[in-house]
């Protein structure tokens, strides 16, 4: 059993065990995790959730380590939920983030939790949202969610954070061609990273290009996305980014917007969980699992349509569960 009092006191070992419980697929663990979340809920809602994405190699982990240390120096408690890609061969995850954030992981006011995606759509762990709630209950007031930066991950993370930052490389000329308009529309902040050494001039040019691209977007918002440069090596831009976040979360209209956004995010997550729990129900009972396999064969051989097969399986589950 997880001691909720230890969790609320901010005990990191208890928090780690609680998140492990969340990630379990055992029925008994899922029930206990659900009860734990209900107990933790009154102690949540006081953090600022920052989503961070970017292509592999852009320096997300180095940036998070530098920014996390800056936040701690400012008196904040920082939790990092670093979504780690699961191996496509054996399902295990790389779990390299603690190694990459060695200094931050040693801070008593930091908590780093790599979460394997386990095949989740968009490279975001199914349990990242619940893990964020537990981190809030444990007193962490800044929660950074890092993604692998591929596929649908940007949209997934955007749906669970208050502020969304995209890290870009200085060579914007080539990169701009591959950026979808929809990704840019998600950004509250674009950070041109690795702006040090002989890349400084290129980074300044990139800021101009990204700023121009953002100007072309016509979406109406209370917040005008900003573009800044950053270097984890030279600690460039870290304090400026902190000031931008402070401005954002202290603007009265945006405070109300964050509350509305979190409300919408909760409703969206509720609907996604319904689908996830139905899938778990199918896979946890042998009779449903067998029927699904048989129907998959019928669909594959065009003996029945996917729609009819899906209706048949769902109707069976609803009838059996009455």
Helices and strands as residue ranges (DSSP letters): H 4-8, H 12-23, H 27-41, E 48-54, H 60-73, E 78-84, H 97-100, H 102-105, E 110-116, G 121-123, H 128-137, E 142-146, H 153-158, E 163-168, H 172-175, G 176-178, H 181-186, E 189-192, G 197-199, H 200-215, E 226-229, H 238-250, H 252-284, H 286-300, H 306-320
